[in-house]
Amino acid sequence: MSRLLFRTRIKFCGMTRPGDIRLACELGADAIGFVFAPGSPRRLDPEEARAMRNALAPLVDAVALFMDNPAEEVREVVRRVRPSLLQFHGSEDDAFCRGFGVPYLKAVPMGDDPRAYTATALQLRYPGAAGFLFDSHVRGGSGGSGRTFDWAQIPSGLHKPFVLAGGITPDNVFDAVLTVQPWGVDVSSGIESAPGIKDGYKMRRFVEEVRRADCHIG
Ligand SMILES: O=C(O)c1ccccc1N[C@@H]1O[C@H](COP(=O)(O)O)[C@@H](O)[C@H]1O
């Protein structure tokens, strides 16, 4: 695909405050992530997330993030929060992920032996995925760690869009976009002052650096 008119999509994840969401939308974030993964310091309950969703500007996606949550919890979030995309970080299979009638991204834990994840294997295992998200955690481990992984291990030949995550910050996102040329980038701890508390200055710098990289590639 030609990158001439291409714009790297930006997802800001782990939002817990309406003011952070409003700023993210003004800065041009394409998607806002709400975390429902058990044990996460950014975890919201569905009612909190519903209130947060109301802070979203039009044309910005609401993404709901899960990690081996029971189906009933996912259904409850879908019913109350109405996310436009689901993101699964656990050992969920394709049938589970597809079962909620909402497009989904499957997170791939690149902290494991990444050779296990060829493009063909991923696409066969998750035929219903709208795309993949490569993150630094190990299988069964939690995301949002702020750690990077070896970007060279991302499988080539994927036919679906993929998102780069894991330890992306305003300081490394320019290199990340230039090196990996992903469909989008997803950041949580890299734009925070504390878990769930976003830093406006870091959010702004992050967006500026992605746009600078897009201009470079074009
Ligand atoms: O943010 C969390 O707490 C979280 C918990 C469980 C699974 C994933 C989680 N976050 C996602 O992890 C990646 C990388 O985050 P970071 O930028 O390294 O902090 C990203 O997709 C987050 O949405």
Ligand as a Chemical Component Dictionary entry (heavy atoms), coordinates in Angstrom:
data_LIG
# 
_chem_comp.id                   LIG 
_chem_comp.type                 NON-POLYMER 
_chem_comp.pdbx_formal_charge   0 
_chem_comp.three_letter_code    LIG 
# 
loop_
_chem_comp_atom.comp_id 
_chem_comp_atom.atom_id 
_chem_comp_atom.alt_atom_id 
_chem_comp_atom.type_symbol 
_chem_comp_atom.charge 
_chem_comp_atom.model_Cartn_x 
_chem_comp_atom.model_Cartn_y 
_chem_comp_atom.model_Cartn_z 
_chem_comp_atom.pdbx_ordinal 
LIG O1  O1  O 0 -3.572 -1.168 30.415 1  
LIG C1  C1  C 0 -3.688 -2.185 31.119 2  
LIG O2  O2  O 0 -3.748 -2.115 32.346 3  
LIG C2  C2  C 0 -3.769 -3.548 30.462 4  
LIG C3  C3  C 0 -4.103 -4.650 31.235 5  
LIG C4  C4  C 0 -4.190 -5.906 30.647 6  
LIG C5  C5  C 0 -3.920 -6.068 29.306 7  
LIG C6  C6  C 0 -3.574 -4.974 28.520 8  
LIG C7  C7  C 0 -3.479 -3.710 29.087 9  
LIG N1  N1  N 0 -3.117 -2.602 28.347 10 
LIG C8  C8  C 0 -2.667 -2.635 27.003 11 
LIG O3  O3  O 0 -1.335 -3.033 26.915 12 
LIG C9  C9  C 0 -0.718 -2.434 25.765 13 
LIG C10 C10 C 0 0.595  -1.793 26.118 14 
LIG O4  O4  O 0 0.464  -0.825 27.109 15 
LIG P1  P1  P 0 1.688  0.174  27.472 16 
LIG O5  O5  O 0 1.608  1.317  26.505 17 
LIG O6  O6  O 0 2.957  -0.600 27.379 18 
LIG O7  O7  O 0 1.406  0.628  28.859 19 
LIG C11 C11 C 0 -1.754 -1.466 25.204 20 
LIG O8  O8  O 0 -2.442 -2.128 24.161 21 
LIG C12 C12 C 0 -2.684 -1.274 26.334 22 
LIG O9  O9  O 0 -3.935 -0.989 25.850 23 
# 
loop_
_chem_comp_bond.comp_id 
_chem_comp_bond.atom_id_1 
_chem_comp_bond.atom_id_2 
_chem_comp_bond.value_order 
_chem_comp_bond.pdbx_ordinal 
LIG O1  C1  DOUB 1  
LIG C1  O2  SING 2  
LIG C1  C2  SING 3  
LIG C2  C3  SING 4  
LIG C2  C7  DOUB 5  
LIG C3  C4  DOUB 6  
LIG C4  C5  SING 7  
LIG C5  C6  DOUB 8  
LIG C6  C7  SING 9  
LIG C7  N1  SING 10 
LIG N1  C8  SING 11 
LIG C8  O3  SING 12 
LIG C8  C12 SING 13 
LIG O3  C9  SING 14 
LIG C9  C10 SING 15 
LIG C9  C11 SING 16 
LIG C10 O4  SING 17 
LIG O4  P1  SING 18 
LIG P1  O5  DOUB 19 
LIG P1  O6  SING 20 
LIG P1  O7  SING 21 
LIG C11 O8  SING 22 
LIG C11 C12 SING 23 
LIG C12 O9  SING 24 
# 
